[in-house]
Each structure stands twice: as structure tokens, then as C-alpha cells.
């Protein structure tokens, strides 16, 4: 909810065109943070018209945090209502990109860097979103990984 990673790939080349994140102030209300995320993503939509959306499926670790996260998911679902949306569980993402369902974030980043050595991540949110995008591209667009 405080920092949402976003990765955009060109569907024709399967190459990344934008890796970023939305950082919001955790002291603001949920509504204010959701609004900031929404406005930022609307600008990205105008610049990079979507084709299809991949989203990391939430998991219940701390129930309150999970419930808050789903507010952000609802925001995304509505913003991208015109486009197909696919959810991928974290273990699937780790298995596809990190070669093991128990891969660490560091291992996932390492595997990404092998193929996309010029991509730099500002934080784990960006590398997580990159891995989600790769998972969809492998799953639906025959990206070789």
C-alpha cells in the first residue's frame, strides 16, 4: 500500500519499457494513498496503453495488512477494467523466475539480472513487479526463460 511496483513490457518485443513504483506517504489515510496511486497509474496508462495486466495475488500473512492490500487491488481492478487481468501466486512467480517456489527475493533478482542486466531496481517492489510481468509473459506469450 505504501510502495507499489509497476513494470511495463512491450508486448511485441517482450522487452521492458518502464520499471517504476508509486511511493505514497504512510501517514496519509488509505483513501489519500489510493487516490495518489490511482492518479500516478492513470498517467502511466496514458503514456503506455495497456494490453493485459498481471497482478501478484495477495496472501494472508497478517490479516489486517492483507485486507488493506486488497483495497489497492480493487483500485487496480477498476482502473484496468477494460483489460484482461491475471493473478499469479507468489510461489508461482518464484518458481517461474527464481527456478524454485521457495526462491528468495535476492535469487529472483539475480535471475532477472542474468537476462536484463541493464535494468536497475530502486527497491524490491520494482523487482517483484518485474517478476510478475515475466511470469505472465512466460505463461501466455511464450517468453523463453
N, C-alpha and C positions, 0 to 999 in steps of 0.2 A: 504493500500500500504506500510505502514511503519512497520507493525507487523501483520503477517498472522498466525492465529491459525490453528493447524493441530491436528486432533485426528484420531488414527488408532485403529480399533477394529478387533479382530479375528472373522471371520465370523462364525466359527464353535461353538464358546463358547459365542459369543456376549459379550465379555469382552474386556476392553481397553488394548492395548499393548503399546501404545505410545501417549503421550499428550505433544505437544511442540508448538513452534511458530518460525517463521522466522522474526528476527528483523533486519531491514536494516537502513542505515543512511539516514534520510530525506533530508540531504543536497546534496545527490548524485542525478544524473539525473534519470528520470524514467527508462531509459534503463539499467543503472547500477543496480538499485534496482530490476528490473525484472530479470536481469541476476543472482543476488545473490539468489533471491527466487528460481529460476529455478535450480540452482546448488544444493542448500540445499534439495529441493524436490527430485531431481534425486538420491541423496544419500539415502533418505528415501525409494524410490521405490526399490532400490537395496536391502535394508535390509528387507523391508516389501512389497513383491509383491502385487499390488492391485488386488482387485476383482471387486469393484464397488465404485463410487465416489459420495459423497453428497456435494453439494455446497449451501451456503446461497445466495439466489437471492438478487441482489442489488436493491435498491430503490432510487428514486430521492428525495433527501432532499436538497442538494446543488448540482446543476447540474455539476459544474466543478469537484467536488470530486467524483461524480458518474462516470463521464467519465474516470477519472483516475483509479478508481476501476475496470472498465471493461477491462483495459489493463491487470491487474493482472488476471482477469477471462480468458481472451484469452490465457494467458501464461499457466494457468492450463488446459484449454480445449485441448490445443495442447499437453502438457505433458502426459495427460491421454487419448489421442485419441483412444486408443485400448479398453478402458473400458467404460461400461455404466456410464453416468453422469446424476444425477437428481438434479434439483434446487428446493429449498424449500424457500418460502417467510418467512420473519421474523415473521409475525403474526402466521403462521402455526407452526413454531418452538416453539414459546412462548406458543401456545395453547396445543401442544403435551407435552412438557416438563414442562412448568410452570403452566399448567392447565387453562390458560386464554390467549387469544390473546393479552391482554394488560399487561401481566406479566412483571415485571421489570427484569433487569439482575440479581439482588440480589435474586429474587424469583426463577428464573430459576436455579441459582447456588444452592440455598437451596434444590430444588427438586432433583437435581443431587446428592448432598451430602447425601441425605437420602438413596440412593441405592449404591452409590460409595463413601463411607465415607473415603476411603484410598487415593482417588485421590486429589491431590493438584494442583491448578491452579496458574500459575505465573502472569496471567493477564486476562482481560475479553476476549481477543482474543481466548485464550485456552478454556475457559468455553463456549464461543459461538460456537466454532468448535465442542466441545463435544456434545452440544445440537443439532447441525445439524446432527451429526452422529446418535444420539439416534432417532431423527425424522425419518431418513431413516430406521433404524432397526425396529422401531415400524411399519412403513408403509409397508415395504417389507419383513421383516424377522420375523414377529410375536413376536417381543420382547414385553413382558408384562411390562407396565409402570404404 
